[in-house]
């Protein structure tokens, strides 16, 4: 089972979501513990995104450490800016 960690930026954006989106993201976080490669790869197998309600959750999978790092939540317009950051 993988461990899931959140970045500070991710925490900020998570707290700004409405209740239904928040619950959906929390459920997805729990599923990542069992299925870490859930979502669409973004150029590399370890760099992935999960879409929901027009937003994207960006995360990294560290197979050697058996952990997932949740980077940020963004929308399509700002996605490339967030990836570059």
Residue pairs with C-beta under 8 A, 6 or more apart in sequence:
1 33
1 34
1 66
2 32
2 33
2 34
2 36
2 61
2 66
2 67
2 68
3 33
3 66
3 67
3 68
4 29
4 32
4 33
4 67
4 68
4 70
5 67
5 68
5 69
5 70
6 14
6 69
6 70
7 69
7 70
7 71
7 72
9 71
9 72
10 70
10 71
10 72
10 73
13 72
13 73
13 74
14 22
14 25
14 73
17 25
17 73
21 52
21 53
21 55
24 52
24 53
25 52
25 57
25 73
28 38
28 50
28 52
28 57
29 70
31 38
32 38
32 59
32 68
33 68
36 61
36 63
36 68
37 45
37 48
37 61
38 48
38 50
39 48
39 49
39 50
39 57
39 59
40 48
40 49
40 50
40 51
41 47
41 48
42 48
42 49
42 58
42 83
45 61
46 60
46 61
46 62
46 63
47 58
47 60
48 58
48 59
48 60
48 61
49 56
49 57
49 58
49 59
49 79
50 56
50 57
50 59
51 57
54 75
54 76
55 73
55 74
55 75
56 73
56 74
56 75
56 76
56 79
57 70
57 72
57 73
58 70
58 71
58 72
58 73
58 74
58 79
58 82
58 83
59 68
59 69
59 70
59 71
60 68
60 69
60 71
61 68
62 68
62 69
71 82
72 82
74 81
74 82
